[in-house]
């Protein structure tokens, strides 16, 4: 497989064709609001009778105010269509890095009126369909899930000058949970999530004789708190997220999203890491509670977006580490300022030893942070055995899909097939799916779990013991499905399965150092 991939590196079209057919596992870093294709947003806005300001291109409900026109007009006006497309995404954007950074985050406020609860099933269906066509088996979608409603009641219980410690936070947790708004929002959202998933499956035709490829893609949600709000608001969102996870099997964890350089994010960063750890330990101490997983955006910073003061620039040096050490995050989103962290090699070793995965978003980091090629730390993560997987971030706004990330990994990061395959496996190994893993990890190596150790990976007729493991574990079953797809792909390419790296989740010990220019992993 390595020689086949190497033979295609200089042929963009052939390389893309090869990677298009490759099974790609899971996308673990995808914001639902930013993942929907912009063409779909325009289509839905037109169908729902919404308007768009003809100068700012902000979508709004009807009737159209002065200076606004029906979005439906864009369907017959190519110039308006292109203007809206450009305002709601990075399509055709020309500007400086900081202008691109700002434009990206501005897009969400422009099309936000379209993504109402009534369109959630459409949005999920759109994302799953794209994932299915790209040979993915699972996605985890970040979404607010009405947590802003609960965030809004935080100021009733948490005062700005209060001192935060474990006792205080647990007291405030109890108070927030007794608020009538908390319980009603929780119950309503539980029903809405179930309805949205069922609605998405109907839109995909999953019960018909012509199901969309998205029907074969599993989905879970990660509740995302908004770091641009004050710390009490964020804490209330997380309290809500922990309780929503207890009643909805579709919600598996919590996150912290929005611009990391926002003044509130910088001011309250360590307070929020403390708060998340308090909730984490409270949940762990009660064996009757479902696990709540933690993934955190951290290290999505560059000097230019921070205050030009020593205190402002200092945030480059600790966000990833504190997410790992204080909040005990299981996954880090982006992690692109690794080389600016204090003692980055120690941090890499710690992430490796603790099994903290990094979600690699190559296009996003290039577009918003200017991290391309050697300035991006993906090779350092791989070389130092830190679990890593490719992800899309906001594929709709960025005008990409997961295939583009694989192409970038090969062409701009010079990653080998073996590394790509390991990343694909890692994406399911470090997903927040329930159940035990197909793999038994020990040091640098991973072996197949004992129950399936004597079966051919992905065999449609596993042994009795292996079949029992797969039936009892959604994670292992999906990993088994992935192995079948990988074997079929490799056989189609080579006319014989490539088994040299079967079961290897760890980086190749023979990989050259990241400092060796022009070489591949």
Backbone torsions as a table, in degrees:
resi	resn	phi	psi	omega
1	UNK	NA	-35.6	179.3
2	UNK	-62.0	-46.2	-178.4
3	UNK	-65.0	-36.1	178.6
4	UNK	-64.6	-46.7	179.0
5	UNK	-63.6	-42.7	-179.8
6	UNK	-61.5	-33.8	-179.2
7	UNK	-70.1	-14.6	-176.6
8	UNK	-104.6	-5.0	-172.5
9	UNK	-58.9	-33.7	-177.7
10	UNK	-91.1	-1.4	-178.3
11	UNK	-115.3	93.0	-172.9
12	UNK	-56.0	-43.3	-177.5
13	UNK	-68.2	-43.5	179.9
14	UNK	-68.4	-38.9	178.1
15	UNK	-61.5	-45.0	-180.0
16	UNK	-62.7	-39.0	177.7
17	UNK	-63.4	-40.7	177.9
18	UNK	-62.3	-50.6	-176.6
19	UNK	-71.0	-27.3	178.1
20	UNK	-59.8	-38.1	-177.7
21	UNK	-84.8	-11.9	-177.2
22	UNK	-71.0	131.9	172.9
23	UNK	-61.0	137.1	-171.0
24	UNK	-120.5	10.0	172.2
25	UNK	68.4	-122.9	-173.3
26	UNK	-121.2	153.0	168.1
27	UNK	-107.0	110.8	-174.4
28	UNK	-99.4	-0.5	-178.3
29	UNK	-136.4	86.8	-176.9
30	UNK	-143.1	117.8	175.5
31	UNK	-84.4	121.0	-175.7
32	UNK	-57.7	-43.0	-176.9
33	UNK	-64.8	-31.1	-179.4
34	UNK	-95.1	-3.5	-176.0
35	UNK	-90.9	-22.3	-177.3
36	UNK	-68.2	135.8	179.6
37	UNK	-64.4	141.2	-175.0
38	UNK	-63.4	-35.0	176.7
39	UNK	-58.7	-37.5	177.7
40	UNK	-65.6	-41.5	179.8
41	UNK	-59.9	-43.9	178.6
42	UNK	-63.5	-42.8	179.2
43	UNK	-60.3	-46.2	-178.9
44	UNK	-69.2	-39.5	178.2
45	UNK	-60.6	-39.9	177.7
46	UNK	-66.7	-45.7	-178.2
47	UNK	-63.9	-32.3	-177.1
48	UNK	-90.6	3.4	175.6
49	UNK	74.3	22.6	-179.1
50	UNK	-77.3	166.6	-179.8
51	UNK	-115.4	165.8	176.0
52	UNK	-139.7	133.5	176.8
53	UNK	-65.9	129.0	-172.8
54	UNK	-77.6	-3.2	175.5
55	UNK	-114.2	-40.6	179.0
56	UNK	-94.0	-20.1	-178.5
57	UNK	62.6	32.1	173.0
58	UNK	-85.4	127.5	177.7
59	UNK	-75.8	146.2	-178.7
60	UNK	-152.7	156.8	179.9
61	UNK	-68.3	158.5	175.0
62	UNK	-74.9	163.9	-0.7
63	UNK	-75.1	155.9	-176.2
64	UNK	-70.0	125.5	177.7
65	UNK	-75.6	173.0	177.9
66	UNK	-59.3	132.4	-179.5
67	UNK	89.4	-1.9	178.7
68	UNK	-113.3	154.6	179.7
69	UNK	-133.6	158.0	176.2
70	UNK	-61.7	135.8	176.6
71	UNK	-60.3	-29.8	179.4
72	UNK	-56.5	-26.8	178.6
73	UNK	-62.2	-25.3	-179.8
74	UNK	-67.0	-23.8	-178.2
75	UNK	-70.2	-20.6	178.3
76	UNK	-117.8	2.7	-179.4
77	UNK	-122.4	95.7	-176.3
78	UNK	-56.1	-36.5	-179.0
79	UNK	-66.5	-44.7	177.7
80	UNK	-64.2	-40.8	179.4
81	UNK	-58.5	-46.5	-179.2
82	UNK	-66.0	-36.9	178.2
83	UNK	-64.1	-44.8	179.5
84	UNK	-66.2	-44.0	179.1
85	UNK	-57.1	-43.8	-180.0
86	UNK	-70.4	-33.4	-179.9
87	UNK	-74.9	-28.1	-176.1
88	UNK	-98.3	3.9	-179.1
89	UNK	-156.5	-175.8	176.9
90	UNK	-91.4	10.0	-179.4
91	UNK	-56.5	120.7	175.2
92	UNK	66.3	14.4	-175.7
93	UNK	-67.9	132.5	176.6
94	UNK	-124.7	118.8	-179.4
95	UNK	175.6	179.7	179.9
96	UNK	-73.7	170.7	178.9
97	UNK	-59.2	-46.5	-178.7
98	UNK	-67.7	-34.1	175.5
99	UNK	-66.0	-39.3	176.9
100	UNK	-64.2	-42.0	178.7
101	UNK	-57.1	-47.6	-178.5
102	UNK	-69.6	-43.0	-179.1
103	UNK	-59.8	-41.9	-180.0
104	UNK	-56.7	-52.7	-176.6
105	UNK	-70.3	-27.1	177.8
106	UNK	-68.7	-27.1	-175.2
107	UNK	-59.5	-35.1	-174.2
108	UNK	-64.4	-36.2	177.1
109	UNK	-72.7	-20.6	-178.5
110	UNK	-80.1	-40.9	-178.9
111	UNK	-101.8	4.1	-173.5
112	UNK	-57.0	-33.9	-177.2
113	UNK	-64.7	-18.7	-178.6
114	UNK	-79.0	-34.9	-174.1
115	UNK	-86.4	65.6	175.4
116	UNK	-79.2	171.1	177.1
117	UNK	-56.7	-31.8	-178.5
118	UNK	-67.3	-17.8	-179.8
119	UNK	-105.3	5.6	-178.5
120	UNK	-63.7	-40.5	179.3
121	UNK	-64.9	-37.9	176.4
122	UNK	-62.5	-42.6	-178.3
123	UNK	-64.1	-45.7	179.0
124	UNK	-61.4	-44.0	-179.8
125	UNK	-60.9	-40.9	179.9
126	UNK	-61.6	-45.6	-178.1
127	UNK	-67.9	-43.3	-179.8
128	UNK	-65.0	-38.0	179.4
129	UNK	-62.4	-44.3	178.3
130	UNK	-63.4	-43.0	179.4
131	UNK	-62.1	-43.6	179.6
132	UNK	-62.2	-42.1	179.2
133	UNK	-66.9	-21.9	178.1
134	UNK	-96.5	16.8	175.6
135	UNK	60.2	43.6	170.5
136	UNK	-104.4	155.0	-177.0
137	UNK	-113.9	-7.1	-172.9
138	UNK	-163.1	144.0	172.6
139	UNK	-137.4	147.0	169.9
140	UNK	-114.4	121.2	-173.7
141	UNK	-105.1	126.5	175.2
142	UNK	-84.4	131.6	-177.9
143	UNK	-155.7	152.1	-179.8
144	UNK	-70.2	-32.3	176.7
145	UNK	53.1	43.6	177.8
146	UNK	66.8	15.1	179.8
147	UNK	-66.6	-20.9	178.3
148	UNK	-64.7	-29.1	177.9
149	UNK	-63.6	-44.5	179.1
150	UNK	-72.6	-37.1	176.0
151	UNK	-55.8	-33.2	-177.9
152	UNK	-68.6	-17.9	179.5
153	UNK	-94.1	-3.8	-174.9
154	UNK	-60.4	-35.8	-175.6
155	UNK	-66.3	-14.0	175.8
156	UNK	-72.8	-21.9	-172.3
157	UNK	-122.0	-25.0	-174.5
158	UNK	-117.0	119.5	-179.9
159	UNK	-93.2	147.9	-175.4
160	UNK	-56.1	-36.6	-175.0
161	UNK	-92.3	3.8	-178.4
162	UNK	-62.6	145.6	175.0
163	UNK	-86.9	130.3	-177.2
164	UNK	-95.5	128.8	167.3
165	UNK	-149.2	180.0	-173.7
166	UNK	-60.2	-46.7	-178.5
167	UNK	-61.3	-43.8	179.3
168	UNK	-61.4	-46.7	-175.9
169	UNK	-66.0	-38.3	178.3
170	UNK	-68.8	-34.4	174.9
171	UNK	-63.5	-44.0	-179.7
172	UNK	-69.3	-33.5	174.7
173	UNK	-56.7	-48.7	-178.2
174	UNK	-62.7	-40.1	-179.6
175	UNK	-66.1	-44.4	179.9
176	UNK	-61.1	-40.4	-176.8
177	UNK	-69.6	-21.8	179.1
178	UNK	-85.6	-9.1	179.1
179	UNK	-67.3	133.6	-179.4
180	UNK	-56.7	-32.4	179.8
181	UNK	-63.0	-36.1	-178.6
182	UNK	-61.2	-53.7	-176.7
183	UNK	-64.7	-41.2	-178.5
184	UNK	-68.3	-38.5	178.6
185	UNK	-66.9	-39.9	179.4
186	UNK	-60.5	-48.6	-177.9
187	UNK	-65.2	-42.9	-179.0
188	UNK	-65.0	-43.0	-178.4
189	UNK	-66.9	-37.5	176.8
190	UNK	-55.7	-46.1	179.7
191	UNK	-68.1	-39.9	-177.0
192	UNK	-64.2	-41.4	179.8
193	UNK	-60.6	-47.5	179.8
194	UNK	-60.3	-45.0	-179.4
195	UNK	-64.7	-39.0	-177.7
196	UNK	-67.0	-41.2	178.9
197	UNK	-66.2	-44.8	177.8
198	UNK	-62.4	-39.1	178.3
199	UNK	-65.1	-40.0	177.9
200	UNK	-62.9	-41.3	179.2
201	UNK	-64.0	-37.1	177.3
202	UNK	-65.8	-44.0	179.8
203	UNK	-61.8	-32.0	179.7
204	UNK	-81.7	-6.4	179.7
205	UNK	70.0	35.0	-173.8
206	UNK	-67.1	-21.4	179.1
207	UNK	-99.0	9.6	-179.1
208	UNK	-102.2	177.6	178.0
209	UNK	-86.6	5.0	175.1
210	UNK	-134.7	64.9	-177.6
211	UNK	-70.6	146.1	174.6
212	UNK	-68.5	150.4	176.3
213	UNK	-55.1	-24.3	178.7
214	UNK	-65.5	-16.3	178.3
215	UNK	-65.6	-22.1	-179.0
216	UNK	-92.4	8.6	-177.4
217	UNK	-106.2	124.0	175.1
218	UNK	-77.7	156.5	-178.2
219	UNK	-145.0	140.6	170.9
220	UNK	-136.5	166.3	-178.6
221	UNK	-119.1	147.0	173.5
222	UNK	-119.4	120.5	-178.9
223	UNK	-71.7	128.3	-173.5
224	UNK	-110.4	117.7	173.7
225	UNK	-83.8	152.4	-174.5
226	UNK	-99.9	107.4	-174.8
227	UNK	-72.7	-6.2	177.1
228	UNK	-81.4	-9.0	176.6
229	UNK	-91.5	174.9	-178.9
230	UNK	-73.1	167.3	-171.7
231	UNK	-64.4	-33.9	178.5
232	UNK	-65.4	-39.4	177.3
233	UNK	-61.1	-46.7	179.6
234	UNK	-62.5	-44.4	-179.7
235	UNK	-60.3	-44.4	179.3
236	UNK	-62.3	-38.4	176.9
237	UNK	-61.5	-41.7	180.0
238	UNK	-69.4	-39.7	175.6
239	UNK	-55.9	-46.1	177.8
240	UNK	-62.1	-42.8	179.7
241	UNK	-61.6	-41.0	178.7
242	UNK	-63.7	-37.9	-179.7
243	UNK	-77.3	-34.2	177.0
244	UNK	-63.7	-36.4	178.2
245	UNK	-64.6	-27.7	179.9
246	UNK	-70.8	-28.3	-174.8
247	UNK	-108.7	-16.2	-179.5
248	UNK	-117.7	116.4	177.7
249	UNK	-68.2	-10.4	-179.5
250	UNK	-83.9	-12.9	-179.7
251	UNK	-107.1	126.3	-170.5
252	UNK	-120.8	-7.2	-177.4
253	UNK	-174.5	-174.3	-179.1
254	UNK	-129.0	158.0	-176.6
255	UNK	-141.9	177.0	175.8
256	UNK	-140.0	115.0	-170.5
257	UNK	-126.7	-178.8	-177.3
258	UNK	87.9	172.6	-172.0
259	UNK	-56.8	124.5	-177.3
260	UNK	-68.9	-21.6	-178.8
261	UNK	-87.8	-1.3	178.8
262	UNK	-55.1	140.8	-178.4
263	UNK	-52.8	-41.1	177.7
264	UNK	-65.0	-38.8	178.7
265	UNK	-60.9	-43.8	-179.2
266	UNK	-69.5	-41.6	-176.1
267	UNK	-65.7	-39.0	-171.2
268	UNK	-108.1	12.8	-170.7
269	UNK	-55.5	-54.3	-176.0
270	UNK	-71.2	-32.1	174.6
271	UNK	-59.7	-41.3	-178.9
272	UNK	-71.1	-33.8	174.8
273	UNK	-64.2	-41.7	176.4
274	UNK	-60.8	-47.7	-177.3
275	UNK	-60.2	-41.0	-178.9
276	UNK	-67.2	-37.1	178.3
277	UNK	-67.5	-36.6	177.0
278	UNK	-61.7	-46.1	178.3
279	UNK	-65.6	-37.7	179.3
280	UNK	-60.9	-49.5	-177.0
281	UNK	-68.5	-36.7	176.3
282	UNK	-60.0	-42.5	-179.2
283	UNK	-67.5	-41.3	-179.4
284	UNK	-66.4	-30.6	-176.2
285	UNK	-73.4	-12.2	179.9
286	UNK	-112.0	101.8	-176.1
287	UNK	-64.6	-13.0	179.8
288	UNK	-81.5	-11.1	-176.5
289	UNK	-91.6	146.9	176.1
290	UNK	-68.5	149.9	175.6
291	UNK	-66.0	143.9	175.0
292	UNK	-122.3	117.0	-175.0
293	UNK	-87.1	157.3	-176.6
294	UNK	-124.2	120.3	169.0
295	UNK	-123.4	138.7	-176.7
296	UNK	-134.1	133.1	166.4
297	UNK	-66.8	125.0	178.1
298	UNK	-155.8	141.0	179.5
299	UNK	78.7	22.7	175.9
300	UNK	-95.9	56.7	-173.1
301	UNK	-132.4	151.9	167.8
302	UNK	-135.7	157.4	-177.3
303	UNK	-55.0	-35.2	-173.2
304	UNK	-65.1	-24.4	-177.0
305	UNK	-95.0	-3.0	-178.9
306	UNK	-101.0	157.9	174.7
307	UNK	-56.5	138.0	-175.9
308	UNK	-80.3	40.0	178.6
309	UNK	-114.8	159.0	177.2
310	UNK	-55.1	-40.2	-179.7
311	UNK	-67.1	-40.0	178.9
312	UNK	-66.4	-45.2	-178.7
313	UNK	-68.9	-22.5	-179.0
314	UNK	-61.8	-22.3	-178.7
315	UNK	-64.6	-19.8	175.5
316	UNK	-66.4	-19.5	-167.3
317	UNK	-96.1	-5.9	-173.3
318	UNK	-145.2	-4.8	-173.2
319	UNK	-62.3	-43.4	179.6
320	UNK	-65.9	-47.2	-177.2
321	UNK	-60.0	-44.5	-177.7
322	UNK	-69.9	-31.3	174.2
323	UNK	-63.1	-36.7	-179.6
324	UNK	-78.0	-47.0	-170.9
325	UNK	-86.8	-36.6	-177.1
326	UNK	-91.1	-46.5	-178.1
327	UNK	-91.3	-12.6	-179.1
328	UNK	57.4	46.4	177.0
329	UNK	-62.2	139.2	176.7
330	UNK	-86.0	-24.9	177.4
331	UNK	-139.8	144.5	175.8
332	UNK	-110.9	127.8	175.9
333	UNK	-89.3	123.3	178.9
334	UNK	84.5	-75.8	-178.6
335	UNK	57.6	29.9	-170.1
336	UNK	-82.2	-13.1	176.9
337	UNK	-98.7	28.7	-179.0
338	UNK	-47.3	-46.2	-173.9
339	UNK	-69.6	-13.0	176.4
340	UNK	-92.3	-11.3	179.3
341	UNK	-67.5	149.0	171.1
342	UNK	-62.1	134.9	177.0
343	UNK	48.4	61.2	-176.1
344	UNK	-61.5	-32.8	179.8
345	UNK	-67.7	-38.6	175.5
346	UNK	-64.2	-39.0	178.5
347	UNK	-64.1	-41.5	177.3
348	UNK	-60.7	-43.9	179.1
349	UNK	-63.8	-39.7	179.6
350	UNK	-65.1	-43.6	178.5
351	UNK	-63.6	-40.1	177.0
352	UNK	-62.1	-49.6	-175.3
353	UNK	-66.6	-33.7	-179.4
354	UNK	-88.3	-5.7	-179.7
355	UNK	69.2	31.4	178.8
356	UNK	-82.9	120.3	-177.6
357	UNK	-87.2	151.1	173.7
358	UNK	-114.5	131.8	178.7
359	UNK	-90.6	112.3	-172.7
360	UNK	-92.4	119.3	-178.6
361	UNK	-119.1	83.7	-169.7
362	UNK	-65.8	-48.7	-178.6
363	UNK	-64.9	-44.1	179.2
364	UNK	-58.8	-46.5	-178.4
365	UNK	-67.4	-32.8	176.4
366	UNK	-70.2	-43.6	-174.6
367	UNK	-72.3	-41.4	-172.3
368	UNK	-99.9	-22.8	-175.0
369	UNK	-122.6	-8.2	-179.0
370	UNK	72.3	20.4	-179.3
371	UNK	-90.0	103.5	-176.6
372	UNK	-134.7	143.9	175.4
373	UNK	59.8	-128.5	-175.2
374	UNK	-67.9	-19.4	179.1
375	UNK	-77.6	-11.2	176.4
376	UNK	-92.9	137.7	-173.6
377	UNK	-84.4	10.6	-174.7
378	UNK	-56.9	-39.4	-178.5
379	UNK	-67.1	-34.5	177.4
380	UNK	-66.0	-42.4	177.5
381	UNK	-60.2	-45.5	-178.5
382	UNK	-65.7	-46.4	-177.5
383	UNK	-61.5	-33.7	-177.0
384	UNK	-95.5	20.2	171.6
385	UNK	66.3	18.3	175.5
386	UNK	-77.3	126.8	178.6
387	UNK	-56.7	134.4	-177.4
388	UNK	-145.7	148.5	176.1
389	UNK	-147.7	149.1	179.1
390	UNK	-79.0	146.1	-179.6
391	UNK	-148.5	165.9	-171.9
392	UNK	-97.6	-28.1	-176.3
393	UNK	73.6	-86.0	-178.9
394	UNK	-135.3	75.8	-169.2
395	UNK	-64.4	-29.2	178.8
396	UNK	-69.8	-51.4	179.6
397	UNK	-64.2	-38.6	-178.0
398	UNK	-80.1	-11.1	178.4
399	UNK	65.6	44.9	-178.4
400	UNK	-136.3	-177.2	162.7
401	UNK	-146.9	-176.4	-174.6
402	UNK	-63.5	-27.6	177.0
403	UNK	-59.5	-40.6	178.8
404	UNK	-61.0	-34.1	179.4
405	UNK	-69.2	-37.9	177.1
406	UNK	-67.6	-39.3	177.6
407	UNK	-63.2	-44.7	177.6
408	UNK	-60.7	-40.5	-178.6
409	UNK	-60.8	-35.8	-179.4
410	UNK	-81.3	-45.6	-171.6
411	UNK	-82.9	-38.8	-175.8
412	UNK	-100.7	-23.6	179.3
413	UNK	-109.5	-5.4	176.5
414	UNK	55.9	38.4	177.9
415	UNK	-78.5	147.9	-178.9
416	UNK	-86.5	167.2	176.7
417	UNK	-60.8	-42.4	-178.5
418	UNK	-58.4	-39.4	178.9
419	UNK	-69.2	-41.3	176.8
420	UNK	-60.2	-44.0	-179.6
421	UNK	-63.5	-40.0	177.9
422	UNK	-63.9	-40.7	178.0
423	UNK	-62.6	-40.0	178.4
424	UNK	-61.1	-46.6	178.3
425	UNK	-64.7	-40.3	-179.8
426	UNK	-61.2	-34.5	-178.0
427	UNK	-60.2	-34.8	176.2
428	UNK	-85.4	-36.0	178.5
429	UNK	-58.5	-37.5	-177.2
430	UNK	-105.6	15.7	171.8
431	UNK	-70.7	169.9	177.3
432	UNK	-99.7	24.7	175.0
433	UNK	-63.5	148.4	177.1
434	UNK	-76.6	157.3	175.1
435	UNK	101.9	163.8	179.8
436	UNK	-74.5	163.7	-178.7
437	UNK	-86.3	156.5	171.0
438	UNK	-69.9	-21.0	-173.7
439	UNK	-106.4	146.6	172.6
440	UNK	-111.6	109.5	-172.2
441	UNK	-90.9	133.9	176.8
442	UNK	-145.6	108.5	179.5
443	UNK	61.5	-129.0	-177.2
444	UNK	-82.2	-9.8	-173.8
445	UNK	-114.6	156.2	172.8
446	UNK	-130.1	130.1	177.6
447	UNK	-112.9	155.7	177.3
448	UNK	-66.3	139.8	179.1
449	UNK	-53.9	147.8	-173.6
450	UNK	-51.8	-39.7	-175.4
451	UNK	-61.9	-26.4	-177.2
452	UNK	-117.7	11.2	-172.8
453	UNK	-63.3	-26.4	-177.2
454	UNK	-103.5	9.1	177.3
455	UNK	-98.9	151.3	170.8
456	UNK	-71.8	128.8	-176.8
457	UNK	-56.0	128.4	178.8
458	UNK	81.3	3.4	-179.9
459	UNK	-54.9	128.2	179.6
460	UNK	-67.3	-13.5	179.6
461	UNK	-124.5	72.4	-178.1
462	UNK	-69.4	162.2	177.6
463	UNK	-64.1	168.4	-176.5
464	UNK	-59.2	-47.2	-178.8
465	UNK	-64.5	-41.2	179.4
466	UNK	-67.4	-42.7	179.1
467	UNK	-59.9	-36.0	178.7
468	UNK	-65.8	-42.7	177.5
469	UNK	-59.6	-45.3	-177.9
470	UNK	-67.2	-34.2	179.1
471	UNK	-71.1	-31.3	-176.4
472	UNK	-87.4	-14.9	-174.0
473	UNK	-130.7	114.5	177.2
474	UNK	-63.7	-36.4	178.7
475	UNK	-62.4	-51.6	-178.4
476	UNK	-62.8	-38.2	179.8
477	UNK	-63.3	-40.2	179.6
478	UNK	-70.9	-36.2	176.0
479	UNK	-64.2	-38.4	178.1
480	UNK	-63.8	-42.4	177.0
481	UNK	-60.9	-42.7	178.9
482	UNK	-61.9	-41.7	-179.8
483	UNK	-63.1	-37.4	177.0
484	UNK	-63.7	-40.7	-179.5
485	UNK	-69.1	-39.6	177.6
486	UNK	-63.4	-43.4	-180.0
487	UNK	-63.0	-41.9	179.9
488	UNK	-66.0	-40.2	178.6
489	UNK	-62.9	-47.3	-177.8
490	UNK	-67.2	-36.7	178.1
491	UNK	-65.9	-38.6	179.0
492	UNK	-65.4	-34.5	-179.7
493	UNK	-76.8	-43.7	-172.2
494	UNK	-104.3	-10.0	-170.4
495	UNK	59.5	36.7	178.6
496	UNK	172.3	133.7	-174.6
497	UNK	-65.2	142.6	175.7
498	UNK	-92.7	107.3	-175.6
499	UNK	-111.8	10.3	-175.3
500	UNK	-61.1	-32.2	-177.4
501	UNK	-118.0	27.3	177.3
502	UNK	-55.1	130.6	174.1
503	UNK	78.8	4.6	-176.1
504	UNK	-94.8	105.9	175.7
505	UNK	-93.6	-12.5	-176.8
506	UNK	-92.6	154.1	178.6
507	UNK	-59.4	149.1	179.1
508	UNK	-60.9	119.7	180.0
509	UNK	-58.8	-21.9	-178.0
510	UNK	-89.0	3.1	-179.3
511	UNK	-60.3	138.7	178.5
512	UNK	-70.4	157.5	178.5
513	UNK	-60.4	151.5	179.5
514	UNK	-63.2	-19.1	-178.1
515	UNK	-83.7	-2.9	179.3
516	UNK	-84.3	104.4	-174.1
517	UNK	-66.5	144.0	171.7
518	UNK	76.9	2.2	180.0
519	UNK	-99.6	163.5	-178.3
520	UNK	-115.9	157.8	177.4
521	UNK	-88.0	NA	NA
